[in-house]
């Protein structure tokens, strides 16, 4: 699809309207999507054909002291992901500690079982049965 002859002019006019706060065809967000809608052009016109205009738009937004909406959303997502990563790291640390404790308990039970089997094999050993406990939850 070939670009329309006045596409660059329409993008520049749309850029001016959005930056002035007087959008006519979009919600006026400081995003490439809103700029494309405002200009009546496909988004890929800015992301592929007119990347210089896309960069100019973002430069003007930053020069005004604003942060593009897309950047603000990404920063918020990064913040949430960092929080999740920290929570996961804490949980992983606890799980590792639990595994070590369980391995220790398993080793102890295995050694006790081995000892009992050796006593059982020795016919002269005295083995006392331990009282059984009722299953949990009853």
N, C-alpha and C positions, 0 to 999 in steps of 0.2 A: 504494500500500500504506500503510495507516494504522499509526502506531506503536502498539505494545502499551502498555496503560495503565501498567504498572509498568516500562517501559523505562528511564526516567531513574533509578529506584531501583536497578535491576539494574546499570546502568552505574556508579553511585556505589559500590555494594558491590564490583563488580569492580575499580574503581579502588583502593579500600582494600586489597583482597586482594593486588593486584599490588604496590602500594607497600610493603606489609608483607613481601612476599617469600613469600606463601603462596597462589599461584595454584592454582585447582582444575580449571580447564578449558583453560588455555592454557600456553604455555611461559614465561610471566611476563616476556617482553621488555617494555621500556619503549616500546612502539609502540601506535599506534591499532589496528592489526590485532589485536595480542594483547589489547588492552582489549575490542575488539568480541567476540572469541572468548570471552573470560572472562565477558562479560556475556550471551552468547548472543544478540547483536544483530548485524544487518548492519553492515558497516563504514560504509556511507553514513549510518547513523543518527548517527554521530559527525561525519562530514564535511559533512553537509547539515542534519540536523534539530537536532542538539545540539552545535553548534559551541562553545557556551559550556563544555560539559563536556570537550570535546577540549582547549580552551585551558586549562581548569583542571587537567587531567591533566598537560599539558606544563609548566605553571607549577609544579606540585608536584614534578615530576621535577627541574626546574632548582633549586628551592628546597632540595632535598636535596643539591645539589651534583653531581647526576648529569647526564649528557647523554643525551637520548633516542637509542635505537639508530638511528632514521632519520636524525637529525642527524649522528651519528657516521659513518654510511655515506656521507652526502652530503659531509661534510668530507673523507673519504678519497678519494672520487671527484674532488672539486675539486683535491686535492693531486696526484693522478695526472694529471688533465687539464692542470694547470699545467706539470708535468714534460714531458708530450707537446708542449705548445705551445712550450716553450723549445727542445726538440729540433727541432721543425719549423722554428722561426725560425732556428736555427743551420744546418740543412740548406738552407733557403731562401737564406740569405746565401751559402753555398758555391756553390749553383747559380747565383746571380746573378753571382758572380765567374767561374765557369766559362763562362757565356754571354758575358761581356765578353771573355774570352780567346779564345773560339771566333770571335766576331765579328771580333776583331783578326786572327786567323789567316786567316779567310775573306777579309777585305779585302786582306791581303798577297798571298794566292794570286790573287785577282782582278786586282790590279795587275800582278803578274808575268805572268799569262796575257795581259793586255792588251798589255804590253810585248812579249812574244814574238810575239803576233799582228801587232803593228806591224812588228817585225823581219822576219817572214815575208812581209808585204806588200811590204816593200822588197826587191826582188830582189838588190840588191847587198850586203845584210847577210850576215855569216857567222854561221851558227847551228850550234852544236855540240850533238850529242845527248848527253845525260847517261846514264851507265850506269844500267841498271834494277836494282832490288833484287828479291830473291825475296820473294814474299808472306809475310807473317808467319805463323808456325805451321808452316812447311815446313822 
